């Protein structure tokens, strides 16, 4: 069974803020229930009867179309997936105090910040495009 794409890709720093908040809240609820001895089933965190009772399967053709879509997106954004400055160099530059940095090091940090902003902007577009393909092209009842 496939779910809408929401995993972070390599090079993208972290998932959206809502994920962190939801995760922390869920963890607190579960830990509190465990301390109190409440069975986790009584929390009703996972619905017993979902509206999607039937699991949907991808055919071989659907899988090939999905892989083609992912490759096309990856090719389109390949340049953006690679950071303009290696991580090790960024770490070394950040280890220096701002007044000790050379002009090119400051410029490198600016490029990294711009790259991260571009990744965040494109991330939403990629997720929407993948979700549209999953909802639009695949899982048609035949």
C-alpha positions, 0 to 999 in steps of 0.5 A: 500500500502506498501513501502520499510522499512525505519523506525527506530526501537526502540533503534536506535537513528535516521534516516540516515543523508539524511533524515534530510537534505531532511526534512530540505530542504523540510520544508524551501521550504514549509515555503517560499511558505507559506510566499509568498502566493504561492499555495503548488500545484504549487511547484510540490512536489508531482507528480500528475501522478505516474508510479505506478497508480495501488495500490497493495494489500497484500493477507492474505497469503502474509501478513502472509509471511511478518509477518513471515519474520519480526519475523525471522529478529527480532529473529535473531537480538534480542540480538542486539536490547537491549542496554548492559547498561540501558539508565538511567545508561548511562545518569548518567555516562555521567553526571559525568566528565571523570576524576570522572568516575570509570573504569567500567563506562568507560567500560560501555560507550565503550560497548554502543559505540560499540553497537551503531556501531553494530546497524548501521552496521546491520541496513543497512542489515535489511533494505536490507533484508526487501526491498528484501522480499517486492520487491521479494516475494510480489506484483506479478501481477497475 
